[in-house]
C-alpha cells in the first residue's frame, strides 16, 4: 500500500483483512456508545464534548433577546437560517444552561402529522392481546392482557405530548425542520400550542371505568406517567423551538403565535468556537485555514457548518496526504444544480 493510502480502512482489494481494528474513535457528534436512556448523550453530540474549552457559543444580543422573549411570553421560538447555522443547537444550549433536562426532539418529515407528535395508540397490539387472553380462558378479567385497566400499556406519548405533561419547570421541545412538513401540519399545531393541552380520546371514553380515572402511559423519554381523565394539560408551557431552513413560508396564524429569530451566516470567531467545542483547541488551530476557506466559499455557495466539522475531523484524525482535496470533497455546495 502506498504512503498516500495508508489512512484508508476499506481498500477495495477484494480480500478480507483486519483493517477495521485501526478505525479510530468516532467524531464526538457521531458517538452513540454508552446510551442507557432515550436522549442520553445528545448534549455532547449537539454542544460538543469539549464545550468547556470553548465556553460554548456566546449568542449575539438579538439572539439573547428573542430567546428570552420566548421564555417570558411562553411562546414558541421559530428559528430560521441556513443548514448548519446552529438552529437545533440553540435548543440544547438553553436546556443545558437552565437545567431543563434532555431535549425532546420531533424531527419532521413530509409524512409527519400532529398525531405523531402527541401520542400513538397501538390498537392492533391490544386486539391481539385480547384474543390471546380469550384463548387462554382469561376473558375480560381484571389484569388480563388487553383489559380496560391496562389500556395505558398500548399508549406512548410523542415528543410534543411529553412536553405538555404537567411539571413545575418547562421541558425543552425541538420541532426540527418544520418546513419539511406537508401543508397542513403548521396549521394543525395552532390549537395545541395555543391551549397547552390535548385529549386522548381512547382514554376519555373509558375514564369512568379506570381506577381514579387514571391510566399509566409511556412517555417519549421511556418513563411511565399517569394521565387523568384522558387529558394532558401543561402547567409550565414548554420552551418550544421550531426550526426551518427557509424552504417555505408559514401561515400568518402560526407566525403571530411565534417569536421569530433568524440566524445569519456565522463569522470566523463563531465557527472557530464551534470547532473548538466539538474537537478541542488543537483541531481548531490546525483547521484554521479550512475555516477561512469555508467562509470565503460560503459567500457565494450554500454550505453547512457540519461539513466543516467533518472535514477538520477527518483531515486531522486520518491525516491523508491529499488534505485539501479531501476537504473540498467533503465540503460540497448544497445548492449546486442536480
C-alpha positions as CSV (number, residue, x, y, z in Angstrom):
1,X,0.0,0.0,0.0
2,X,1.4,3.4,-1.0
3,X,2.0,6.2,1.5
4,X,-0.9,8.2,0.2
5,X,-3.3,5.4,1.0
6,X,-2.1,4.4,4.5
7,X,-5.1,6.1,6.1
8,X,-7.6,4.0,4.2
9,X,-9.6,1.4,6.2
10,X,-11.5,-0.1,3.3
11,X,-9.1,-0.6,0.4
12,X,-11.3,-2.1,-2.3
13,X,-8.8,-5.0,-2.6
14,X,-11.4,-7.8,-2.6
15,X,-9.6,-9.6,0.2
16,X,-10.6,-9.8,3.9
17,X,-8.3,-8.1,6.4
18,X,-8.3,-6.7,9.9
19,X,-8.2,-3.0,8.9
20,X,-11.4,-2.3,11.0
21,X,-9.2,-2.6,14.1
22,X,-7.3,0.5,13.0
23,X,-10.5,2.6,12.8
24,X,-10.2,5.5,15.4
25,X,-12.8,6.6,17.8
26,X,-15.8,8.3,16.1
27,X,-16.2,12.1,16.0
28,X,-17.8,13.2,19.2
29,X,-21.0,14.2,17.4
30,X,-21.3,10.7,16.0
31,X,-20.5,8.7,19.1
32,X,-23.6,6.7,20.1
33,X,-21.9,4.5,22.8
34,X,-23.0,4.5,26.4
35,X,-26.6,5.5,26.0
36,X,-28.9,3.8,28.5
37,X,-31.9,6.1,28.2
38,X,-33.6,8.0,25.3
39,X,-31.8,11.3,24.6
40,X,-28.7,10.4,26.7
41,X,-25.6,11.7,25.0
42,X,-27.3,14.2,22.8
43,X,-25.9,17.0,24.9
44,X,-22.3,16.1,23.9
45,X,-23.2,15.5,20.3
46,X,-25.0,18.8,20.0
47,X,-23.0,21.1,22.2
48,X,-19.6,19.5,21.9
49,X,-17.6,17.2,24.1
50,X,-15.0,20.0,24.6
51,X,-17.6,22.8,25.2
52,X,-15.8,23.7,28.5
53,X,-12.8,24.8,26.4
54,X,-14.8,26.9,24.0
55,X,-17.0,28.4,26.7
56,X,-19.8,27.4,24.4
57,X,-21.1,29.9,21.8
58,X,-21.9,33.3,23.1
59,X,-25.2,34.4,21.3
60,X,-25.5,37.9,20.0
61,X,-27.7,40.5,21.6
62,X,-30.6,39.9,19.2
63,X,-30.5,36.1,19.8
64,X,-30.5,36.5,23.6
65,X,-33.4,39.0,23.4
66,X,-35.5,36.7,21.2
67,X,-34.8,33.6,23.3
68,X,-35.7,35.4,26.5
69,X,-38.8,36.9,24.9
70,X,-39.9,33.4,24.1
71,X,-39.2,32.3,27.7
72,X,-41.0,35.2,29.2
73,X,-44.0,35.1,26.9
74,X,-44.3,31.3,26.9
75,X,-44.4,31.4,23.1
76,X,-42.7,29.1,20.6
77,X,-39.5,30.3,19.1
78,X,-39.3,30.0,15.3
79,X,-35.7,29.9,14.3
80,X,-34.8,30.2,10.6
81,X,-31.4,30.0,8.9
82,X,-29.2,28.1,6.5
83,X,-28.3,24.4,7.3
84,X,-25.7,24.1,10.0
85,X,-26.3,27.6,11.3
86,X,-26.9,26.3,14.9
87,X,-30.7,26.3,14.9
88,X,-31.1,22.9,16.6
89,X,-28.1,23.5,18.9
90,X,-29.9,26.6,20.4
91,X,-32.5,24.3,22.0
92,X,-29.8,22.1,23.5
93,X,-27.9,25.2,24.8
94,X,-31.0,26.5,26.6
95,X,-31.8,23.1,28.1
96,X,-28.2,22.7,29.3
97,X,-27.8,26.2,30.8
98,X,-31.1,26.2,32.6
99,X,-31.0,22.6,33.7
100,X,-34.2,21.6,31.9
101,X,-33.3,18.0,31.2
102,X,-33.0,16.2,27.9
103,X,-34.3,17.9,24.8
104,X,-37.5,16.3,23.4
105,X,-36.9,16.2,19.6
106,X,-39.5,15.8,17.0
107,X,-37.8,15.5,13.6
108,X,-40.3,16.5,10.9
109,X,-40.6,14.6,7.5
110,X,-43.2,15.1,4.7
111,X,-45.5,12.4,6.3
112,X,-45.4,13.9,9.8
113,X,-48.9,14.6,11.3
114,X,-49.9,16.2,14.6
115,X,-50.9,12.8,16.0
116,X,-47.3,11.6,15.6
117,X,-46.1,14.4,18.0
118,X,-48.9,13.9,20.5
119,X,-49.2,10.1,21.0
120,X,-49.5,6.7,19.4
121,X,-52.2,4.1,20.4
122,X,-51.3,0.6,19.3
123,X,-54.9,-0.8,18.8
124,X,-53.6,-3.8,16.9
125,X,-51.4,-5.0,19.7
126,X,-54.2,-4.6,22.2
127,X,-56.6,-6.6,20.0
128,X,-54.0,-9.3,19.7
129,X,-53.6,-9.4,23.5
130,X,-57.4,-9.6,23.9
131,X,-57.6,-12.5,21.5
132,X,-54.7,-14.4,23.2
133,X,-56.3,-13.8,26.6
134,X,-59.7,-15.1,25.4
135,X,-58.0,-18.3,24.0
136,X,-56.2,-18.8,27.4
137,X,-59.5,-18.5,29.3
138,X,-58.8,-15.2,30.9
139,X,-61.6,-13.4,29.1
140,X,-62.0,-9.8,30.3
141,X,-60.9,-10.5,33.9
142,X,-59.2,-7.5,35.6
143,X,-55.5,-7.6,34.9
144,X,-55.9,-9.8,31.9
145,X,-53.9,-8.8,28.7
146,X,-55.9,-6.1,26.9
147,X,-58.2,-5.4,29.8
148,X,-59.5,-1.8,30.2
149,X,-57.3,-1.2,33.3
150,X,-54.2,-1.8,31.2
151,X,-55.1,0.3,28.2
152,X,-52.2,2.7,29.0
153,X,-49.8,0.0,28.1
154,X,-50.7,0.5,24.5
155,X,-50.3,4.3,24.5
156,X,-47.0,6.1,24.1
157,X,-46.8,9.9,24.2
158,X,-44.8,11.6,21.4
159,X,-42.3,14.4,21.9
160,X,-45.0,17.1,21.9
161,X,-47.3,15.1,24.1
162,X,-44.5,14.5,26.6
163,X,-43.5,18.2,26.6
164,X,-47.1,19.1,27.6
165,X,-47.2,16.9,30.7
166,X,-47.7,18.9,33.9
167,X,-44.4,19.9,35.6
168,X,-43.1,22.8,37.7
169,X,-40.4,23.7,35.1
170,X,-40.8,23.7,31.3
171,X,-39.4,21.0,29.1
172,X,-37.4,21.9,26.0
173,X,-39.1,20.7,22.8
174,X,-37.3,20.9,19.4
175,X,-39.6,20.6,16.4
176,X,-36.9,20.2,13.8
177,X,-37.2,21.3,10.1
178,X,-40.9,22.2,10.2
179,X,-40.6,23.4,6.6
180,X,-40.3,19.7,5.5
181,X,-43.9,19.0,6.6
182,X,-46.9,18.9,4.4
183,X,-49.1,22.0,4.0
184,X,-51.4,21.1,6.9
185,X,-49.1,20.5,9.9
186,X,-48.3,24.2,10.7
187,X,-52.0,24.9,11.0
188,X,-52.7,21.7,12.9
189,X,-50.2,22.8,15.6
190,X,-52.0,26.1,16.3
191,X,-54.6,24.9,18.8
192,X,-52.2,22.7,20.8
193,X,-49.6,25.4,21.0
194,X,-52.2,28.0,22.0
195,X,-54.0,25.9,24.6
196,X,-51.2,23.8,26.0
197,X,-53.3,20.7,26.3
198,X,-54.8,17.9,24.2
199,X,-57.1,14.9,24.7
200,X,-56.5,11.2,24.2
201,X,-60.0,10.0,23.1
202,X,-59.1,6.4,23.7
203,X,-58.7,7.2,27.4
204,X,-61.5,9.9,27.6
205,X,-64.1,7.3,26.5
206,X,-63.4,4.9,29.4
207,X,-62.2,7.3,32.1
208,X,-65.1,6.4,34.3
209,X,-64.0,2.7,34.2
210,X,-60.4,3.4,35.1
211,X,-59.1,3.5,38.7
212,X,-59.5,7.2,39.8
213,X,-59.9,7.9,36.1
214,X,-56.2,7.4,35.5
215,X,-54.2,5.4,33.1
216,X,-50.4,4.8,33.1
217,X,-48.8,5.6,29.8
218,X,-45.3,5.7,28.4
219,X,-43.6,9.0,27.6
220,X,-41.1,9.8,24.8
221,X,-38.4,9.5,27.5
222,X,-39.4,5.9,28.2
223,X,-40.9,6.9,31.6
224,X,-44.3,5.8,32.8
225,X,-46.7,8.6,33.9
226,X,-50.3,8.8,34.9
227,X,-52.8,10.6,32.7
228,X,-56.2,11.6,34.4
229,X,-59.5,11.7,32.6
230,X,-57.8,11.2,29.2
231,X,-56.4,14.8,29.0
232,X,-52.8,16.1,29.2
233,X,-52.5,19.7,30.4
234,X,-49.3,21.5,30.9
235,X,-48.6,23.7,34.0
236,X,-45.4,25.2,32.6
237,X,-45.5,25.8,28.8
238,X,-42.6,24.0,27.2
239,X,-39.8,26.1,25.7
240,X,-40.5,25.2,22.1
241,X,-38.1,25.7,19.3
242,X,-39.4,25.4,15.7
243,X,-36.6,25.3,13.1
244,X,-36.8,26.0,9.4
245,X,-34.2,26.1,6.6
246,X,-36.4,28.7,4.9
247,X,-37.6,26.4,2.2
248,X,-41.2,27.6,2.5
249,X,-43.4,30.3,4.1
250,X,-45.6,29.6,7.1
251,X,-49.2,30.7,7.5
252,X,-49.8,34.0,9.3
253,X,-51.7,32.5,12.3
254,X,-48.6,30.4,13.1
255,X,-46.2,33.3,12.7
256,X,-48.2,35.6,15.0
257,X,-48.1,33.0,17.7
258,X,-44.3,32.6,17.5
259,X,-41.3,34.7,18.3
260,X,-39.2,34.8,15.1
261,X,-35.4,34.6,15.2
262,X,-33.3,34.5,12.0
263,X,-29.7,33.2,12.4
264,X,-27.3,34.9,10.0
265,X,-24.2,33.5,8.5
266,X,-21.6,32.6,11.2
267,X,-18.3,34.6,11.3
268,X,-14.8,33.2,11.7
269,X,-14.9,33.5,15.5
270,X,-18.2,31.7,15.8
271,X,-17.0,28.9,13.5
272,X,-13.8,28.5,15.4
273,X,-15.7,28.3,18.7
274,X,-18.0,25.7,17.1
275,X,-15.0,23.6,16.1
276,X,-13.3,24.1,19.5
277,X,-16.4,22.9,21.3
278,X,-16.5,19.7,19.3
279,X,-12.9,18.9,18.6
280,X,-10.7,20.8,21.0
281,X,-8.2,23.6,20.8
282,X,-5.6,21.8,18.7
283,X,-8.1,20.9,16.0
284,X,-9.4,24.5,15.9
285,X,-5.8,25.7,15.4
286,X,-4.8,23.2,12.8
287,X,-8.1,23.7,10.9
288,X,-7.9,27.5,10.9
289,X,-7.1,27.5,7.1
290,X,-10.1,25.3,6.4
291,X,-12.4,27.6,8.4
292,X,-11.1,30.6,6.4
293,X,-11.6,28.8,3.1
294,X,-15.1,27.7,4.2
295,X,-16.1,31.3,5.0
296,X,-14.8,32.5,1.6
297,X,-16.8,29.9,-0.2
298,X,-19.9,30.4,1.9
299,X,-20.2,34.0,0.5
300,X,-21.3,32.6,-2.8
301,X,-22.2,28.9,-2.0
302,X,-24.7,27.3,0.3
303,X,-22.6,25.3,2.8
304,X,-23.3,23.8,6.3
305,X,-21.1,24.0,9.4
306,X,-21.5,20.3,9.8
307,X,-19.5,19.8,6.6
308,X,-16.7,21.9,8.1
309,X,-16.6,19.7,11.2
310,X,-16.4,16.6,9.1
311,X,-13.5,18.0,7.0
312,X,-11.5,19.2,10.0
313,X,-12.0,15.9,11.9
314,X,-11.1,13.6,9.0
315,X,-8.1,15.6,7.8
316,X,-6.8,15.7,11.4
317,X,-7.6,12.1,12.5
318,X,-6.7,10.4,9.3
319,X,-4.0,12.9,8.2
320,X,-4.3,12.0,4.5
321,X,-1.6,13.4,2.2
322,X,-4.3,14.9,-0.1
323,X,-5.7,17.0,2.8
324,X,-7.1,20.0,0.7
325,X,-8.6,17.8,-2.0
326,X,-10.3,15.6,0.6
327,X,-11.6,18.7,2.4
328,X,-13.1,20.0,-0.8
329,X,-14.8,16.7,-1.5
330,X,-16.4,16.8,2.0
331,X,-17.5,20.4,1.8
332,X,-19.5,20.5,-1.4
333,X,-22.1,23.2,-2.1
334,X,-25.6,22.2,-1.1
335,X,-27.2,24.4,-3.8
336,X,-25.4,23.0,-6.8
337,X,-27.5,22.1,-9.8
338,X,-28.6,18.5,-9.8
